[in-house]
Amino acid sequence: MTLRVLVAVDGSLPSGRALGHVIDLVRAGAGLEIHILNVQIPVESGHVRMFVTPEEIDGWYRDEGIAELEPSRIALDAAGIGYTQHIAVGHLVETICRYAAEQAFDILVMGTRGRRGLGGALMGSVARGVLAATTIPLTLVK
Amino acid sequence: MEFLFDGGFWLSVLQIIAIDILLGGDNAVVIALACRRLPEHQRNRGIFWGVIGAIGLRIVLIYFALHLLALPFLKIVGGLLLLWIGVKLLLPEGEDEHGRIEGGTTLFSAVRTVVIADAVMSLDNVIAVAAAAKGDIALVIFGIVVSIPVIVWGSRFVLRLMDRFPVVIVLGGALLGWIAGGMLVGDVVWHDRIAARLPHAALVAGLAGAALVVFVGRWLSGRMTARSAPLREIPLDGHGDG
């Protein structure tokens, strides 16, 4: 049986480790269908839409997303594992959770810096937000 | 140099920086988008001249705004506008605005887009900064210069901060309401009469303005977000933009 896995990545070191963990699982024989997802924070306001076409804005999201997906693509290609890539736009926590639930994934995987204290409170908290909000099984990789 | 030790001076500087960051995110996005299609070696020059043009224009606009605000009734008008700007900051984005200028692929057209966009977009910013500066052009320039690096290079961080902590936006709205309140009672038309009856008028009006913006903003946005938007996915394969 094949499980559909969604790996949320942003090109950072922790998301690289999360993907490495998934690659390890595949090498150990797990039947996984891998999807990598990058979420872009929406940048357009009414003002921005006045001066830039929606196609330009989407093109920007695509470029930024492709760049943030790049390390994951390289790792998966090097491991010879097939995958599908996605870019979505929205509030980070909400979009990751909704994407995983609406596309009926079996497992959600993402990295976390695992920071404590102020640094963790400020930056490392997307994983914590997803942990609180997700409705499907979640693996956090530190 | 004694102004450096004045608490009121630094409070005004902090307010101006906060306004520039909160209301300047738009500009950073337009600059990035307008220069996106430029060839690599021209992109940084486009960003540089776009920023220079936008900031010069803004200082000129604020200079005029400072002088206009000394006229009767204009602080009342400005205060009311600022209350509306504060409420608008708290509202989710609508789909209503159209009629755009093309980004273009030459250095000149990119810079032109940035400057024109800034002239249109900085109205809210100009009113807020002029009010916070209380007539001091040096303060305006100082605040703008300090916030340039944040707007140009830190927009990603600001976006992330707002994504993680939506309360930042509420605080920004409250700040604008606070400035608006002080501005309303500070108009020359009634400033002396109010000051005679209410010793702490600016404080009271500021608190009332902040509370009003947050209350109205939350109430309106609560009504607007009732329907949930579909998830937005950007297609990767086809070259959709044609």
Interface residues (C-beta under 8 A of the other chain):
Chain A: Q40 I41 V43 E44 S45 G46 H47 V48 R49 M50 F51 V52 T53 E55 E56 I57 D58 G59 W60 Y61 R62 D63 G65 I66 Q85 H86 I87 A88 V89 G90 H91 L92 T95 R98 Y99 E102 L122 M123 S125 V126 G129
Chain B: G25 D26 V29 V30 A32 L33 A34 R36 E93 G94 D96 E97 H98 G99 R100 I101 E102 G103 T113 I116 A117 V120 M121 L159 R160 D163 R164 L231 R232 E233 I234 L236 G240 D241 G242
